[in-house]
Amino acid sequence: MPCRASPKRPELLNFRLQSIKGARGLCLTEDTASRPAGVFWHSALFSMPLTADVIVIGAGIIGCAVADELSRKGRRVVMLDQRTVAAGATQASAGILAPYIEGHDLTPLLELAARSLTLYDAFVARAREASPAIIDYQRNGTLEIALDAAQSARLRDQEQRIRRAGIACRWLSQAETRDLEPALTEDIDGGFLVETHGSVGASDLSAALVKAATSRGARMLTFAPARRVSRPANTLRVDTDADVFAAPHVVLAAGSWSGQLPVNGIAPIPVRPIRGQLLSLARPTHPIHRVVWGADCYLVPRAAGGILVGATVEDVGFDERATVTGVRDLLDSACELVPGLWGASFERARAGLRPATPDELPIIGLSDRMPGLIYATGHFRNGVLLAPLTAALVAKLVEGDTSDPALRLTRPQRFGEF
Ligand SMILES: Cc1cc2nc3c(=O)[nH]c(=O)nc-3n(C[C@H](O)[C@H](O)[C@H](O)COP(=O)(O)OP(=O)(O)OC[C@H]3O[C@@H](n4cnc5c(N)ncnc54)[C@H](O)[C@@H]3O)c2cc1C
């Protein structure tokens, strides 16, 4: 039975929460005085779990978006992360919001990604309301570059198919492309502009979403790895090293690590890590104005003036290092596209593990085997883009609504008994 704080004993609540903070290190929800009485109650004092409506495991962009959405709907949310906010794939993400690129063509992934893009303005506006931090969000298009005739033919074909689907896009000649982005090499054949695309700073957005959720009473516990999910009775239980949590719903949003977390009686969900390396360059002598894609890399301009260069795609297990080869290859490709980048400053290299599924579609849906468990993982190369749609779908599932057609594409059961 859920155990709630007695409004008559606020000092006891404060005492217990202070000691939880001490045990776990950073706890972003420090403001116990302003929390509505009775929202959370740690009952280790009585050997009972801490209760909530929803426990979200993982504070990458997906967990953060889900926690924000659920807390907006009045749910009591506890977020757990084994590290800090956005320390997984999200911190390495380029944050490109581009459904109509990267060979998506007219696939189910395109359907999900295009729908999520339509939610993005409102998603960022809500996060900005909650946080004074600057979120770098730009919707001024992406430009895919053809370096030779064969690439031009492929991109022109893509442009026609996408335009027929009603998307604002244009094929540009070599001169038109260089008018738009004068820093580009002269050795190009043309460019494909998709005007509605853009980019966002994924780490800042995640932090703002957590701030929004915690301002509504959600709790964010960092350095608190979930060790096991089980369902001993009619409620779900999550064990961490320090505490036990209980809730009717648990959202598994642990990115590449989602298959590593033991879930009692259920096989590991098939998500595996695909490493990506991303570089940050500063003070380029020749700026670019929008996301630019070449054959071997992409470039993302940041509002503060820097440029991101991405990204490698490497099947190397749980190895989160940036490597000499990765950095060299990305620098060579970037400078081939924009020769002026040889004069930029090298700021840093990051690496992250993209959570990949066997069919490259995300896994969003309820478990049949463990009622109340919701998977929200496997977003591979598009987790930032797919975050608002994922949050909306998870919120529907928590409310008992399974009717959204997108859930047919993303159901975990396409991979077996989950
Ligand atoms: C180089 C690179 C570039 C990318 N570019 C783009 C892009 O331009 N656009 C785009 O849309 N996507 C991009 N992606 C993909 C995107 O970053 C991912 O799809 C997205 O970040 C996945 O988010 P997530 O929250 O599922 O996973 P993560 O960000 O990895 O978060 C998972 C979290 O779960 C935590 N965790 C794991 N196990 C546990 C546990 N047992 N208990 C508690 N916490 C746990 C981890 O610490 C981590 O913080 C890129 C990825 C990379 C690597």
Ligand as a Chemical Component Dictionary entry (heavy atoms), coordinates in Angstrom:
data_LIG
# 
_chem_comp.id                   LIG 
_chem_comp.type                 NON-POLYMER 
_chem_comp.pdbx_formal_charge   0 
_chem_comp.three_letter_code    LIG 
# 
loop_
_chem_comp_atom.comp_id 
_chem_comp_atom.atom_id 
_chem_comp_atom.alt_atom_id 
_chem_comp_atom.type_symbol 
_chem_comp_atom.charge 
_chem_comp_atom.model_Cartn_x 
_chem_comp_atom.model_Cartn_y 
_chem_comp_atom.model_Cartn_z 
_chem_comp_atom.pdbx_ordinal 
LIG C1  C1  C 0 27.464 11.216 -32.291 1  
LIG C2  C2  C 0 25.976 11.150 -32.227 2  
LIG C3  C3  C 0 25.226 12.047 -32.970 3  
LIG C4  C4  C 0 23.833 11.997 -32.924 4  
LIG N1  N1  N 0 23.116 12.901 -33.635 5  
LIG C5  C5  C 0 21.778 12.901 -33.559 6  
LIG C6  C6  C 0 21.033 13.879 -34.229 7  
LIG O1  O1  O 0 21.601 14.738 -34.904 8  
LIG N2  N2  N 0 19.669 13.860 -34.117 9  
LIG C7  C7  C 0 19.022 12.930 -33.370 10 
LIG O2  O2  O 0 17.794 12.965 -33.304 11 
LIG N3  N3  N 0 19.713 11.974 -32.722 12 
LIG C8  C8  C 0 21.065 11.940 -32.799 13 
LIG N4  N4  N 0 21.782 10.991 -32.153 14 
LIG C9  C9  C 0 21.059 9.921  -31.459 15 
LIG C10 C10 C 0 20.562 10.396 -30.114 16 
LIG O3  O3  O 0 21.623 11.019 -29.432 17 
LIG C11 C11 C 0 20.035 9.194  -29.328 18 
LIG O4  O4  O 0 19.059 8.516  -30.077 19 
LIG C12 C12 C 0 19.412 9.674  -28.028 20 
LIG O5  O5  O 0 20.315 10.472 -27.300 21 
LIG C13 C13 C 0 18.966 8.492  -27.192 22 
LIG O6  O6  O 0 18.472 9.022  -26.005 23 
LIG P1  P1  P 0 18.159 8.094  -24.778 24 
LIG O7  O7  O 0 17.617 8.967  -23.707 25 
LIG O8  O8  O 0 17.343 6.923  -25.222 26 
LIG O9  O9  O 0 19.573 7.465  -24.406 27 
LIG P2  P2  P 0 20.820 8.114  -23.606 28 
LIG O10 O10 O 0 21.004 9.545  -23.932 29 
LIG O11 O11 O 0 21.974 7.196  -23.792 30 
LIG O12 O12 O 0 20.319 8.042  -22.126 31 
LIG C14 C14 C 0 20.159 6.833  -21.422 32 
LIG C15 C15 C 0 20.401 7.157  -19.965 33 
LIG O13 O13 O 0 20.084 5.994  -19.193 34 
LIG C16 C16 C 0 21.008 5.938  -18.125 35 
LIG N5  N5  N 0 21.004 4.564  -17.628 36 
LIG C17 C17 C 0 21.406 3.455  -18.264 37 
LIG N6  N6  N 0 21.214 2.365  -17.492 38 
LIG C18 C18 C 0 20.677 2.809  -16.326 39 
LIG C19 C19 C 0 20.261 2.183  -15.121 40 
LIG N7  N7  N 0 20.348 0.860  -14.945 41 
LIG N8  N8  N 0 19.764 2.954  -14.127 42 
LIG C20 C20 C 0 19.670 4.305  -14.260 43 
LIG N9  N9  N 0 20.063 4.951  -15.388 44 
LIG C21 C21 C 0 20.546 4.209  -16.411 45 
LIG C22 C22 C 0 22.311 6.381  -18.749 46 
LIG O14 O14 O 0 23.227 6.826  -17.769 47 
LIG C23 C23 C 0 21.858 7.492  -19.678 48 
LIG O15 O15 O 0 21.923 8.764  -19.063 49 
LIG C24 C24 C 0 23.178 11.027 -32.138 50 
LIG C25 C25 C 0 23.931 10.153 -31.366 51 
LIG C26 C26 C 0 25.314 10.221 -31.394 52 
LIG C27 C27 C 0 26.118 9.296  -30.523 53 
# 
loop_
_chem_comp_bond.comp_id 
_chem_comp_bond.atom_id_1 
_chem_comp_bond.atom_id_2 
_chem_comp_bond.value_order 
_chem_comp_bond.pdbx_ordinal 
LIG C1  C2  SING 1  
LIG C2  C3  SING 2  
LIG C2  C26 DOUB 3  
LIG C3  C4  DOUB 4  
LIG C4  N1  SING 5  
LIG C4  C24 SING 6  
LIG N1  C5  DOUB 7  
LIG C5  C6  SING 8  
LIG C5  C8  SING 9  
LIG C6  O1  DOUB 10 
LIG C6  N2  SING 11 
LIG N2  C7  SING 12 
LIG C7  O2  DOUB 13 
LIG C7  N3  SING 14 
LIG N3  C8  DOUB 15 
LIG C8  N4  SING 16 
LIG N4  C9  SING 17 
LIG N4  C24 SING 18 
LIG C9  C10 SING 19 
LIG C10 O3  SING 20 
LIG C10 C11 SING 21 
LIG C11 O4  SING 22 
LIG C11 C12 SING 23 
LIG C12 O5  SING 24 
LIG C12 C13 SING 25 
LIG C13 O6  SING 26 
LIG O6  P1  SING 27 
LIG P1  O7  DOUB 28 
LIG P1  O8  SING 29 
LIG P1  O9  SING 30 
LIG O9  P2  SING 31 
LIG P2  O10 DOUB 32 
LIG P2  O11 SING 33 
LIG P2  O12 SING 34 
LIG O12 C14 SING 35 
LIG C14 C15 SING 36 
LIG C15 O13 SING 37 
LIG C15 C23 SING 38 
LIG O13 C16 SING 39 
LIG C16 N5  SING 40 
LIG C16 C22 SING 41 
LIG N5  C17 SING 42 
LIG N5  C21 SING 43 
LIG C17 N6  DOUB 44 
LIG N6  C18 SING 45 
LIG C18 C19 SING 46 
LIG C18 C21 DOUB 47 
LIG C19 N7  SING 48 
LIG C19 N8  DOUB 49 
LIG N8  C20 SING 50 
LIG C20 N9  DOUB 51 
LIG N9  C21 SING 52 
LIG C22 O14 SING 53 
LIG C22 C23 SING 54 
LIG C23 O15 SING 55 
LIG C24 C25 DOUB 56 
LIG C25 C26 SING 57 
LIG C26 C27 SING 58 
# 
